[in-house]
Amino acid sequence: MKFLVSQVSYFLNQQQSRRNMYALAKYVLFLIGVIILYSVLFHVVMSYVEGREYSWLTGFYWTLTVMSTLGFGDITFESDIGRGFSIIVMLSGVILLLIMLPFAFIRYFYAPWLEAQLHTQSPKEVPPDATGHVIICSYDTIAPSLIKRLKQSEVPYFVIEGDPAKATEYSLAGVSVIHGKVDSRTTYEKMRVRHARLVFANLEDTTNTNITLTVREAAPDVTIAAVVADEDSIDILELSGATHVLPLKQQLGEHLANRISVGDQRAHVVGEFGSRQVVEFTIDNTKFERKKIRETGIRENTGVNIIGVWRRGRLVQADPDHVLDDFDVPLAVGTKDQIAALETELDTGKPASESVLILGGGKVGRAAAKTLKSKGLTVFMVERELGRCAEVDSVLDRLTVGDAAERDTLLRAGLMESSLVLLTTNDDAVNIYLSIYCRRLNPEVRIISRITHDRNLEAIHRAGADFVLSYAPLGAESVMSIVQRRQPMILGEDVEFFNVKVPASLAGKTLIESGIGARTGLIVLAIETPSETITNPTPGTTLPAKATLDLFGTAEQMQNFKNIFGQ
């Protein structure tokens, strides 16, 4: 009953609904008038033309049966005038009763009523005790990945949706959604923004600026993370009050480029834990090629510990007997001094002379080109529109204007002389196509690609991509690092960082006795206790009861961890 009252109240309080009801009422009155007129004319024709008399109720009965085309046939005219009148009544009835009335009813009453139902069904405020939650301003490509990570970390969240139909749809799908306007202070007050952990503004630059100013009015001290597409908007968002500005597309290009580790710096830092760094490095053209991990002597000579190996886009356990090939990218942990020693071990003494071909000159491609050129590499690019590459034309060694899907364009651009290809278009289908094409034309080339949708991860690896990084996981990890107050860990597609308490079933056991790596595939990066953080733990390290584990792995591996050990 309360729900029905709220529906009626919302319906009647809308100005458009009142106008609709007024229009529908006018049509119904007009229809009643037509029915009365036909009833009167029925009596006139029957009385003066055919000499028969009927009651007024019979006149209404005949009019309705003829207009609705039921035509029982119990009352009929025998004269041509009467039959002509019947035809007029029947045709007007088809139009007014069978066509116009249903349309008017649906247009002016039923559709607005359904909208009122959707509006009243979608939540409009968070629970009164909500605190420490994350407010997501739009359900975009980043939101699903971020929501999954927040759920795993047991951090409450709420998504703002302005369309009541979509809000109801998301709510039924299990998404914590609030119907409201992102530029309304009332929306954020209903979402208890003063008690929120973070507000994530993930719309256009102009809208994010408005969101930031609006949130600052309602909650001057809340943390705001805002996505920015145009580098020129960074200062504007910071001046508006954003705590963290995330130029994700530029960062995506830089991270893709940093997967190409050549020249003076081969080890790329992907995260930090206290005094220790997590790095990736390539071993192609080094003395470690074709050697087992135990034979490299990296840990003995530098102190750096290899904790995993990227192989064809998949992170695998660092088995001591794993043979490193030229496409492997080991993942390691060490101090800054140890990483510097590793760089010395990796140094081939040769200048960076590799050529990289970038397919796509958008924001991601341009950012990648600048980063690669700063490494001293030869950079080629293919782009359809010449104007998009104006700002990086000076750093490119060769710019080919044309369609990368054409063989001649790729050959002119330098595919056969390049050792690496970066696919930076925002169309997954195009990147998959280009992966297959480039791999067929040059089987030895190393392919690094971006994707937009997680569902295409398997397809692009099958197409030949060696490493894949996506906009959505990058954005999710950037936000999670702010939520958890740590450095971001930009690992790769489908691989995430997890922070969990030591389960009771593992307390007191050593790392090797726990079987975490063997049974789940997760990599233990560090063990945090109230008094210290043990990074790079050895197999004999004991897991204290009140400690926290820092883990690397996939969401599926993390779920297996919970199922096996309990969490």
Summary of the structure (lengths in Angstrom):
residues: 567
radius of gyration: 34.2
end to end distance: 41.9
largest distance: 120.5
contacts: 1847
relative contact order: 0.07
helix: 47%
strand: 19%
